[in-house]
Amino acid sequence: MRTELVTTLKRQATELLAELERDREPILITQHGLPTAYLVDVDSFEAMQQRVRLLEGIARGERAVDEERTLTHDQARTRLKRWLK
């Protein structure tokens, strides 16, 4: 991963965005020597968001199993039938 200063971002934003679109490699932006932000292309960001939503759903399901908040297949079918009426 590439690292750039915030001043580089200010001065060369168009070039950095073109490289970002071409390479699809995140750029770490630093300010005063400290990490401040990541610059990520839109497609990669959206893919990461989708993965996060999927992982959150899996975590909710695991919590439900741990807390014994589950249904049998027949119970789930009965509930779905009510919702789909």
C-alpha positions as a Python dict, from the first residue, in 0.01 Angstrom:
ca = {
    (1, 'M'): (0, 0, 0),
    (2, 'R'): (116, 343, -89),
    (3, 'T'): (146, 631, 158),
    (4, 'E'): (113, 997, 64),
    (5, 'L'): (121, 1323, 254),
    (6, 'V'): (-197, 1526, 282),
    (7, 'T'): (-14, 1807, 100),
    (8, 'T'): (43, 1571, -194),
    (9, 'L'): (-329, 1499, -196),
    (10, 'K'): (-402, 1872, -200),
    (11, 'R'): (-157, 1943, -482),
    (12, 'Q'): (-207, 1633, -695),
    (13, 'A'): (-563, 1519, -625),
    (14, 'T'): (-650, 1460, -991),
    (15, 'E'): (-339, 1250, -1051),
    (16, 'L'): (-388, 1048, -732),
    (17, 'L'): (-751, 978, -820),
    (18, 'A'): (-652, 864, -1170),
    (19, 'E'): (-388, 630, -1025),
    (20, 'L'): (-635, 504, -768),
    (21, 'E'): (-889, 422, -1038),
    (22, 'R'): (-623, 254, -1251),
    (23, 'D'): (-440, 55, -980),
    (24, 'R'): (-728, -5, -737),
    (25, 'E'): (-475, 10, -453),
    (26, 'P'): (-570, 211, -141),
    (27, 'I'): (-356, 510, -54),
    (28, 'L'): (-284, 595, 309),
    (29, 'I'): (-293, 969, 367),
    (30, 'T'): (-79, 1105, 650),
    (31, 'Q'): (-85, 1441, 822),
    (32, 'H'): (197, 1552, 1052),
    (33, 'G'): (343, 1203, 1018),
    (34, 'L'): (28, 1029, 1144),
    (35, 'P'): (-220, 817, 946),
    (36, 'T'): (-528, 1030, 879),
    (37, 'A'): (-734, 862, 608),
    (38, 'Y'): (-743, 600, 338),
    (39, 'L'): (-822, 692, -18),
    (40, 'V'): (-1006, 400, -179),
    (41, 'D'): (-1171, 359, -517),
    (42, 'V'): (-1551, 338, -521),
    (43, 'D'): (-1580, -25, -634),
    (44, 'S'): (-1342, -148, -364),
    (45, 'F'): (-1521, 56, -98),
    (46, 'E'): (-1860, -78, -199),
    (47, 'A'): (-1727, -436, -200),
    (48, 'M'): (-1586, -382, 151),
    (49, 'Q'): (-1921, -246, 270),
    (50, 'Q'): (-2098, -551, 130),
    (51, 'R'): (-1853, -783, 308),
    (52, 'V'): (-1905, -598, 635),
    (53, 'R'): (-2284, -633, 605),
    (54, 'L'): (-2245, -1005, 537),
    (55, 'L'): (-2013, -1053, 835),
    (56, 'E'): (-2250, -856, 1061),
    (57, 'G'): (-2535, -1084, 952),
    (58, 'I'): (-2328, -1392, 1031),
    (59, 'A'): (-2238, -1248, 1373),
    (60, 'R'): (-2608, -1180, 1447),
    (61, 'G'): (-2689, -1538, 1351),
    (62, 'E'): (-2414, -1676, 1572),
    (63, 'R'): (-2540, -1465, 1864),
    (64, 'A'): (-2893, -1595, 1807),
    (65, 'V'): (-2765, -1954, 1819),
    (66, 'D'): (-2563, -1882, 2135),
    (67, 'E'): (-2871, -1726, 2297),
    (68, 'E'): (-3088, -2013, 2177),
    (69, 'R'): (-3309, -1776, 1976),
    (70, 'T'): (-3358, -2021, 1693),
    (71, 'L'): (-3655, -2189, 1525),
    (72, 'T'): (-3711, -2533, 1384),
    (73, 'H'): (-3773, -2559, 1013),
    (74, 'D'): (-4146, -2607, 1072),
    (75, 'Q'): (-4167, -2305, 1304),
    (76, 'A'): (-3988, -2088, 1049),
    (77, 'R'): (-4216, -2209, 768),
    (78, 'T'): (-4525, -2126, 978),
    (79, 'R'): (-4400, -1774, 1050),
    (80, 'L'): (-4311, -1715, 686),
    (81, 'K'): (-4655, -1826, 573),
    (82, 'R'): (-4810, -1564, 801),
    (83, 'W'): (-4585, -1291, 663),
    (84, 'L'): (-4648, -1386, 302),
    (85, 'K'): (-5027, -1375, 324),
}
